[in-house]
Structure formats: structure tokens, C-alpha cells
Amino acid sequence: MGSVFTSGWRQYRSVPIVYRIGIAFVLGSLVGLAVGQPAVELQPIGDLFVRLLEMIIVPIIVFTLLMATRELSPKNLGQVGGQVVLLYLGTTAVAIGMGLGVSNLINPGTGMTLEQTDVQTEQTPSPVDQLFSIVPENPMAAMAEGNILAIIFFTLIFGLGMTMVRAEVDPDSAVRNGIDTIFNVAEAGAEVMFKVVWGIMEFGVLGVFALMAALFGEVGVQAIEAYLSLSMTLALAIALQIALVYLLVIIRGLVGVSPLDFLRGIKEALITALSIRSSTATLPVTMSDADENLRIKERVYGFSLPLGATVNMDGTAMYLGIVAIFAANIAGVSLTLFEQLGILLTALLMSVGTAGVPSASLIMMAAVLTQVGLPLEVIGMIAGIDPLLDRLRTMNNIAGDLAVTTVVAKWNDAIDLTSGVWADVPAELSEESVSATNDD
Ligand code: ASP
């Protein structure tokens, strides 16, 4: 009996984790649709999965960023940082353009009428406040609060300080030893965290099942039907953004590798983003994909991915633009090209300020709609379907972070294109990776 169980378990574990999560995703959705409201009871299991991922965000950022600074001179950092930021902004602007373009074709919301709903708009932080919040008054408080930009800022400064002191002191000195020890601890810590990510993903099979069952138990199919044109516009714009901008232009064109290999390398992060709707909580998985599958070096992804999870939100920015057109159609007004350009700029700035947490963009939407004088009630109308659309946006946000990280890694000689998913033998089939992924 025991051995039947053991061999069943082993067989179960021999299926790559991402496929098991994919099946859980589909089964959970079906169960939610079949069972309805009672399936919402499963939500706590899904919440536990998200909490487990959230638990390791701060350590994984600190460890990998410290390792990054070991190899990164301030000059290198400036170069990598500049490329990352420019590409993040560029791809986001293209995403908003894509969203506006598809919206002008499909015209979501035409024929719908405005429902009176309560809208609670929150004050969005001013750009100056946002800039200041990057510098932590107290680094420990920033870590305790999970303020990612502030954590990046302090860790980078601390790490760069260490490399500078290390170069100045006597090689046999206690200070030099101490610094090397901190770097070694960071290396070991990052390694351990990546192991922990895989453990959490094992639980994720249950977690994702529960999240999807609870979602569909709550919203049902009616919600999707009611907002079909809006959902279709977003889905189409996201599909185009991923296929044309990330896969064709960036991965095929600029990196010069196979888009399919890239997709194979990031599938765990994509399905996690789809399941938990939070770029930030997905970060441990995103980093583990960059490290283990795409074979990118910490000195690029250790900096670009935490930054991307907080400021680079292509799907979110695109959605802000789409909702503006949706709202205009419902209100029966048409937006001029100039107004649409204004939306592009506001959506770009707003998406940078949007936190990588579920449904964060609903708050930012108020700013975009107010700018063009559109009714804020629309936010209330679409809030019900947001748990569904948020998944697509978050998946796009993550794909954008990883595409930009890959090309910047290529430009800075920080990617090994002979191993991981880039090697001839698919990673899942190679002995080494099966044992790395499935063994305890
Ligand atoms: N949930 C998204 C993210 O975490 C943000 C949003 O679009 O609401 O990336």
C-alpha cells in the first residue's frame, strides 16, 4: 500500500511542475463554474500560496541584488540601468499605443449604458512623493513594509559601498574578509531561496486550483459575457504585444534566439502571474526562471526584475488606455487624436506608479478618466470583472520584464546562451534539470 502511494507520488512529481499547475488552473476553473458560490470557501488555500511567495520576496531581492553588486561597478550599473529604464518606458508606450489601436478597431462599450455605481477614488501619490519614497528614511522599515523600490535603492548603495571598500582595504584584513563573507552569504541565501521557490510551487498546484475555483465560483460566466468586448480588446492587444513586441522584435530580432525557447523558459512565471494577479508576489518565480532557465546573470536580473515588477507594467498601462476608450464609448463621446496622446502619457506615468498587486490599476484609472473628463462610474462597472482581466494584465507585465531583461543581458554579456532553455536538449528532459526540479 505504502509503495503504491510512493510510486504514485513519484509519478506525479515526475510531471514538470508547470504542467501540474496548468492542469490545476483548468480543473479549478471548471470546478468553480460547476459548484458556484460554495467554491469561494477554497479561497484561503489560494491565499496561503500567495502569502508563501510574498514571504520570500524581500530576502530574494536583497540576496540577488547584493550578488549583482559584486560584479557591477557604478559605471556598469549606470549602463545596465539606463538600458533597462529606457526599454521599460519604450515598451510600455508601445503597449498603450497597441491598446488604443485595438480599441479604436473594436470599440468596446458601444451600445452599453452607464450604470450608477459607487466609486471610491483614492488619492494617487504625486510624482514628487513617489520619487522621495524611493529613498528610505529607515531601510529596516522599508524591508518590513516590503517597499521594493526603497529596498532596491538601499541594497544597491550598500552593495556598491562594499565593492568600493573591498577594493581599498588590505586583502588580509578583517574588513575584506567580512565583505567576502557577506557576499558569500548572499550567494548561499539566493541559492536557498530558489530551492524554496520550487517547494512553494509544489504547494502552488493546490493553491492555483483553489484560486481559480474561488474566482469562477464568485464571478461565473455571466460576468465574462457582459464585458465581452472589453475583455476581447484587452486579450487581443496583449496577444499582439507579446507576439510582436516581445517575441518578434525583442527576442527574435534583438536577442536573436528562438521565441519558443524563451516562452519555454518563462512559463512558470507566466502561469503564476495568471493565477495570482500580482507582479510582486510572482517575483520569486520570475527571478528563478531568469536564473535557472534563461541563464541570465544576477548582475542584470537582480536589478531589472524587482524594478520591473514595480515600475514596468505594459499590460496595466495598455488597460488604462483601453478603459478610457471604453468609457468614452459608453458616454457617447469620441476622443480626438490629441486626447488619445494625452491618455498615452498619463497612462505611462500612472503605470509606473501602480503597485504590482491585484487590481492596483483600478485606483490609477481615476486619474486617466479625469484627465479626459470621462465618467468615473465606469470604474465601478468594470470592478466586477477585474479579477479576470487583471490576470491577463499581470501576465503581460511579467512577460515584458523578462523580455527586456533578456535583451539587456545579451547586450551586457550577462546571459549564457549555451545552457538552460537555449541548449539543444530541452531543459525538462535533461537529467540534471529533472533532478534539480523534482528532487528534494
Ligand atoms: N495586478 C497587476 C500587477 O500586479 C497590476 C494591475 O494591473 O492592476 O502587475
Boltz pocket constraint, residues with backbone or C-beta under 6 A from the ligand:
constraints:
  - pocket:
      binder: B
      contacts: [[A, 277], [A, 278], [A, 279], [A, 280], [A, 309], [A, 313], [A, 315], [A, 316], [A, 354], [A, 355], [A, 356], [A, 357], [A, 358], [A, 359], [A, 360], [A, 361], [A, 362], [A, 390], [A, 393], [A, 394], [A, 397]]
      max_distance: 6.0
